Structure formats: C-alpha cells, structure tokens
Amino acid sequence: MLGPASSSSVPPSNHKNKAVAALVAGFVLLVALAGLQNSPTSSPVPATVPQIDPTMMPLVTGEEPIQELFVRAGCTVCHQIPGIAGANGKVGPPLWLGKTGLSRLADPQYRGQAQTVREYIVESIVSPGTYVVPGFPPDTMPVWYGRKLSAGALNKIAVYLEQATGE
C-alpha cells in the first residue's frame, strides 16, 4: 500500500534546514541593526568621568577671622585644631604644631625642604604628600588644596598653627 503523495518534491529534512537558515539570517540581521543603532554619534561619550574642577571652589582669602578661615577652608572637617570650635576631625593629624612641629621636622621619614615649623606647615598644605604623619592615611588631603588658598590665608594659617599647642 502506498502512502499519500507528497505535495512537494523537496524532502522534509530540507524544509527544516531552510527554516533554520532563515532564522539564523534573521537573527544576524537583527544583531547588525541593533549594533548600528548603538553606534556613536557626532558627540562621543568621554572616556573618563569628569572630575570636579577645584577652580570652581573658592576657599579663603586670608582676610577672614581665624575661626571662619579654618571652617571655610574645610580644615575642621579632617583635623583637630586647638581654639577652633568644631575642629574635631579624625582623618588628618591634630594640628597643634607648636608642640609637634619640631618632632615632625626631625622624623627620619621627613623628606621635605622646610627648615622651620612655619615652612613645614606651608609645605604640608601646598605639597601634602611630602610627609605623611605616621598613623594617618596617605593621599587624603587633595594635592590642589594649597593652590586654593591665598598667600595671606597660608600665612595666617601657618602663624596660628605654629603657636598652637593643643593645651
């Protein structure tokens, strides 16, 4: 007994192969179109995340009263500063340099150029990585920080801290 006659002269396995080939071709086309849609336009995305520009952040001029100078400059956030209300920071070392300045200059780990406590204070602000006080993390104070203070502010800070003893 013979089965029903096939309406097509193509064997069933060839129909399956053609269907798979059509699906693969459609998928490849879809992926290619999606890739074109995600291609960069005339304004490419920057390769790095923009950083905060320190020139946008004015700090102090040196004409402020000493309390306001330390607060506005942000010193009180990281440091303990005798005589300055709210200066209870723990990230950076205490700033009673009238007591500790000479020992920091004498530390064998100190590699800076300062000869006096006042010079050490200015150097520590302008070039904070020159000497990191033992027990405190390196690279915490921004390297641009000293450039955001006027010469008057730097001098006023140095004069104050040079006399600060923490008592």
N, C-alpha and C positions, 0 to 999 in steps of 0.2 A: 504494500500500500504506500502510496506516495503522499507526502505532506503537502500542505498548501504551497502554492507557488509564491516565491518572494517577489515583492513589487519592485525591488531594486536589484540591480546586478552587482552592487557593492556588498561584500561580506560584512556582517555585523561588527566585527572587530575593527574594521576600517572606519566605521561611523564613530566608534568610541575614540579612536586616535585623532580624528579630525576635531572632535568636540574638545578634547584635552588641549590640542594645539591652539584652538581658538581661544580657550580660557587663558592659557599662558600668554598669548599675544595680547589679549585684552588687559591682563594684569601688568605686563611690561609697559604698555601704553599708559595705563593709569599712573604707574610709578613715575614715568618720564614726565607726564603732565604735572604731577604734584611737585616734582623737582623744579620745573620751570616756574611754578607759582611761588616757590620759596627762594628763588634766586635773588641776589642782592639788587637793589635799585640804585639810583644815582647817588643816594646818600647812605653809604655803608655804615654798619654799626661799628663803633670804635672797638679796637682790640682790647682795651683795658677800661676799667671803671674809672671815671673821672674822680680825681682826688679833690678834697676841699682845698681851696686856694687860700693860704694863710694871709695873703694881702687883702682879703675881704674882711679880715677880723681885726679891726683896730683894738689895741690893748690900752696902753697908757702913755702919757706924755712926760710924766715926772712932776707936773705941776699939782697933782692931786695930793691931798693929805696922805700920810704914810699908810694908814688903815685902808683907805679907799684904793690906793695904789696896789697894795698886795691883793685885795679882793678882786679888783677889776682885771689885774694881770693873771688871775687864776692860781696864784701861788698857794692860797689857803686850801685848795682842794686836795693837794698832794702832800703838803708839808705842815709840820708843827712850827709855828713862828711865835716866839715869846712876845707878849704885848699886843698881839693882833687877834682881836676877837674872831672866833670861828675858825682859826687856823689850826685845825686838829687832824690834818691829813696824815695818812699812814703809808702812802705809796712811796713817797720820797723821804730822804733822811730829814731829821729835825734840823732846823736852820738856826741853831744857836752857835754861830760860827765864832763869836767872841770867846767861846770855850773850846770848840773843836777844830777851828780853822788851822791852827799851827800843827796839830797832830795829823791832819789830812795832808798838809804840805810835806810832812816828814815821812808819810807812809811810803814804803818801798814800791808799792803798786802805783803810786802817783807818777805820771809821765808827762805832766803839763809843763808850762813855761812860767807860771806865776811865781813870784818871789815874796809876795805879801798876801795876807789874808784877803785884803780888798781885791787884789788882782785875781786871786783864786776864785772869789765869788763871781766876778765878771766873767772869767774864763768858763766857769761851770754853767753859767747862763748862756753864753754865746756859743760854747762848744761842749754841750753836756756829756758827750761820750768820752771826753779826755780822761776823766777819773770818775769811777762809779764807787760810791761809798760801800764798803763790804756789808753784806746783808740786805742790800736793796737791788731790785731788778735792773738790768741794763736796758738801754733803748726805751726808757719810759718817757723821759722828757723829750718833747719834739725838737728836732735839730734846727728848725726855723724859729724857735721861740725867741731867742735873743735878738733876732732881726726885727721883731715886733715891738721892741722897747726902744724908746728914745735914749740918747746918751744921758739926758737928765734923769730919766727913770732908772737906768742902770746904776748911775752914780748914787742916787738916793737909796736904792735897794742895798747897794754894797756898803754904804756908810751905816745904814741901820743894822744890817746883819753882822757887820764887823764888830759891833758893840753888843750884840745880843748874846746873853749867856744862859738863858733858859731858867734863870732863878727868879 
